[in-house]
Amino acid sequence: MPQRSRGIEIASRVIHHCLAGRVRQISRVVTARYDEELRPLGITANQLTILSAVAVLEEVTPTDLQPYLLMETSTLSRNVARMVENRWLATMPADDRRSHLLVVAPEGRRILEAVEPRWEAAHAWATELLGGSDAVRELAHRVNPNVPR
């Protein structure tokens, strides 16, 4: 019987024990569930997160929003552009002419008001799956102190 190569041994450890892979799998499953719940409203989980952050922060530049969300710049830019097109977000001039401020537009406020029962359903499912929300919120705060507990 041939000996297993060192590469196969490492690959086996990665497949069976890699936390990064497991966290990404969990993230994909949870995101898909939120997306499924939100689909009738025409918004994705990523877009709802952005919309909610802009609502809470009230006026924010895309540059200042990125570290708050820890989203890839290209993902954030693409989603913000769609959200402005959909009239969920509006832009306003900023003090710095190189940037602009994002604010929630009236259609975005309508989405935020309509989303509650669908978000609650996804949130309850995810809370059950993950064994509670306190530990997840604490971990999220540890990896990004910009996010409240």
C-alpha positions as CSV (number, residue, x, y, z in Angstrom):
1,M,0.0,0.0,0.0
2,P,1.5,3.4,-1.0
3,Q,2.5,5.9,1.7
4,R,0.3,9.0,1.9
5,S,2.2,12.1,0.8
6,R,2.7,15.0,3.2
7,G,0.4,17.0,0.9
8,I,-2.4,14.5,1.3
9,E,-2.0,14.5,5.1
10,I,-2.2,18.3,5.2
11,A,-5.2,18.2,2.8
12,S,-7.0,15.8,5.1
13,R,-6.4,18.0,8.1
14,V,-7.7,21.0,6.2
15,I,-10.9,19.2,5.1
16,H,-11.6,17.8,8.5
17,H,-10.4,20.5,10.9
18,C,-10.0,23.9,9.2
19,L,-12.0,26.5,11.1
20,A,-11.9,29.0,8.2
21,G,-13.6,26.5,5.9
22,R,-16.2,25.6,8.5
23,V,-16.9,29.3,9.2
24,R,-17.3,30.0,5.5
25,Q,-19.7,27.0,5.1
26,I,-21.8,28.3,8.0
27,S,-21.8,31.8,6.6
28,R,-23.0,30.6,3.2
29,V,-25.8,28.6,4.8
30,V,-26.9,31.4,7.1
31,T,-26.7,34.0,4.3
32,A,-28.7,31.8,2.0
33,R,-31.5,31.4,4.6
34,Y,-31.7,35.2,5.1
35,D,-31.6,35.8,1.3
36,E,-34.5,33.3,0.9
37,E,-36.6,35.1,3.5
38,L,-35.8,38.5,2.1
39,R,-36.2,37.6,-1.6
40,P,-39.9,38.7,-1.8
41,L,-38.8,42.2,-0.8
42,G,-36.2,42.2,-3.5
43,I,-33.3,42.8,-1.0
44,T,-30.4,40.5,-0.1
45,A,-28.9,40.0,3.4
46,N,-25.8,42.0,2.4
47,Q,-27.9,44.8,1.2
48,L,-30.0,44.8,4.3
49,T,-26.9,45.0,6.4
50,I,-25.7,48.0,4.4
51,L,-29.1,49.7,4.5
52,S,-29.3,49.1,8.3
53,A,-25.8,50.4,8.9
54,V,-26.5,53.6,6.9
55,A,-29.8,54.0,8.8
56,V,-28.0,53.7,12.2
57,L,-25.1,55.9,11.2
58,E,-27.5,58.4,9.5
59,E,-24.9,59.9,7.2
60,V,-21.8,58.1,6.2
61,T,-19.3,58.0,3.4
62,P,-18.7,54.6,1.7
63,T,-15.1,54.8,2.9
64,D,-16.2,55.1,6.5
65,L,-18.8,52.4,6.0
66,Q,-16.3,49.8,4.8
67,P,-14.4,49.2,8.1
68,Y,-17.7,49.2,10.0
69,L,-19.0,46.3,7.9
70,L,-15.6,44.6,7.1
71,M,-17.0,44.0,3.6
72,E,-14.7,43.9,0.5
73,T,-14.6,47.3,-1.1
74,S,-15.8,46.0,-4.5
75,T,-18.7,44.1,-2.9
76,L,-19.7,47.2,-0.9
77,S,-19.4,49.5,-4.0
78,R,-21.4,47.2,-6.2
79,N,-24.2,46.8,-3.6
80,V,-24.3,50.5,-2.8
81,A,-24.6,51.3,-6.6
82,R,-27.6,48.9,-6.9
83,M,-29.2,50.4,-3.8
84,V,-28.9,53.9,-5.1
85,E,-30.4,52.7,-8.4
86,N,-33.3,51.1,-6.5
87,R,-33.7,54.4,-4.5
88,W,-33.1,52.7,-1.2
89,L,-30.0,54.9,-0.6
90,A,-29.4,58.5,-1.7
91,T,-26.2,60.4,-2.0
92,M,-25.4,63.9,-0.7
93,P,-22.4,66.0,-1.1
94,A,-19.7,65.6,1.6
95,D,-17.3,68.2,2.9
96,D,-14.6,66.4,1.0
97,R,-15.3,66.8,-2.7
98,R,-13.7,63.5,-3.5
99,S,-16.5,61.6,-1.6
100,H,-20.2,61.7,-0.9
101,L,-22.5,60.8,1.9
102,L,-25.0,58.0,1.9
103,V,-28.4,58.4,3.5
104,V,-31.4,56.1,3.6
105,A,-34.0,57.3,1.0
106,P,-37.8,57.0,1.6
107,E,-37.9,53.7,-0.4
108,G,-35.2,52.4,1.9
109,R,-37.2,53.3,5.0
110,R,-40.1,51.5,3.5
111,I,-38.0,48.3,3.0
112,L,-36.7,48.6,6.6
113,E,-40.3,48.8,7.9
114,A,-41.4,45.9,5.7
115,V,-38.5,43.6,6.5
116,E,-39.2,42.9,10.2
117,P,-41.2,39.6,10.0
118,R,-39.0,38.1,7.4
119,W,-35.8,39.1,9.2
120,E,-37.2,37.8,12.5
121,A,-37.9,34.4,10.9
122,A,-34.4,34.1,9.5
123,H,-32.9,35.4,12.7
124,A,-34.8,32.9,14.8
125,W,-33.6,30.1,12.5
126,A,-30.0,31.3,12.7
127,T,-30.1,31.7,16.4
128,E,-31.3,28.1,16.8
129,L,-28.7,26.8,14.4
130,L,-25.9,28.7,16.1
131,G,-27.0,27.9,19.7
132,G,-27.9,31.4,20.7
133,S,-26.9,34.9,19.6
134,D,-24.9,36.2,22.6
135,A,-21.8,34.2,21.8
136,V,-22.0,35.2,18.1
137,R,-22.4,38.9,18.9
138,E,-19.5,38.7,21.3
139,L,-17.3,37.0,18.7
140,A,-18.3,39.5,16.0
141,H,-17.4,42.4,18.4
142,R,-14.0,40.8,19.1
143,V,-13.2,40.5,15.4
144,N,-14.6,44.0,14.7
145,P,-14.8,46.4,17.7
146,N,-16.7,48.9,15.4
147,V,-19.8,46.7,15.7
148,P,-21.7,47.0,18.9
149,R,-22.3,44.0,21.1
